[in-house]
Amino acid sequence: MSTAPDPEPRAPRPALVFDDPLDQQTSDDTDRGWGDRPAGDSAADLKRFLDEKPPHHL
């Protein structure tokens, strides 16, 4: 009668989380998530505006 080797221990499975996902803050809940940038140089703002201006706004 031979004994089988012990199986290797498995990694623990992630626990189920039943928290309310609406209680967690997402990136769009912050000013940064809406594309707001920190206060900066007005010349850089003008350059960005001109670079991103649609062609029909010439």
Phi and psi in degrees as a GROMACS rama.xvg file:
@    title "Ramachandran Plot"
@    xaxis  label "Phi"
@    yaxis  label "Psi"
@TYPE xy
-104.12  148.377  SER-2
-99.0014  138.157  THR-3
-76.3287  144.984  ALA-4
-64.9477  149.169  PRO-5
-63.1932  136.703  ASP-6
-65.9125  150.33  PRO-7
-67.2739  142.451  GLU-8
-65.615  139.244  PRO-9
-88.6997  154.133  ARG-10
-69.1285  142.879  ALA-11
-65.0478  140.537  PRO-12
-75.4377  147.268  ARG-13
-61.6565  143.491  PRO-14
-76.8032  147.405  ALA-15
-75.9972  136.21  LEU-16
-113.71  123.178  VAL-17
-107.103  25.0618  PHE-18
-69.4158  159.14  ASP-19
-78.2345  116.012  ASP-20
-65.0609  -20.5788  PRO-21
-77.1598  -11.8541  LEU-22
-80.352  -13.8871  ASP-23
-92.3762  139.535  GLN-24
-79.4851  134.835  GLN-25
-105.976  170.959  THR-26
-65.668  -27.4283  SER-27
-81.5332  -2.73427  ASP-28
-82.3132  -5.06351  ASP-29
-112.747  162.582  THR-30
-61.6241  -34.7006  ASP-31
-64.3053  -35.2149  ARG-32
-68.6944  -22.0847  GLY-33
-93.8864  8.44688  TRP-34
89.3228  4.58069  GLY-35
-66.9262  139.652  ASP-36
-110.634  154.462  ARG-37
-62.2031  154.747  PRO-38
-55.4313  136.005  ALA-39
-146.825  -154.431  GLY-40
-78.5601  130.969  ASP-41
-68.6488  -29.4578  SER-42
-66.1385  -37.5511  ALA-43
-67.5477  -36.2645  ALA-44
-64.3004  -43.0044  ASP-45
-63.3715  -42.4637  LEU-46
-61.657  -43.6624  LYS-47
-63.8833  -43.1895  ARG-48
-58.7313  -46.0202  PHE-49
-68.7963  -35.6674  LEU-50
-68.4862  -34.6581  ASP-51
-99.812  3.59505  GLU-52
-69.7814  131.572  LYS-53
-64.2537  152.649  PRO-54
-61.1864  -28.4893  PRO-55
-78.4277  1.99658  HIS-56
-104.26  28.2845  HIS-57
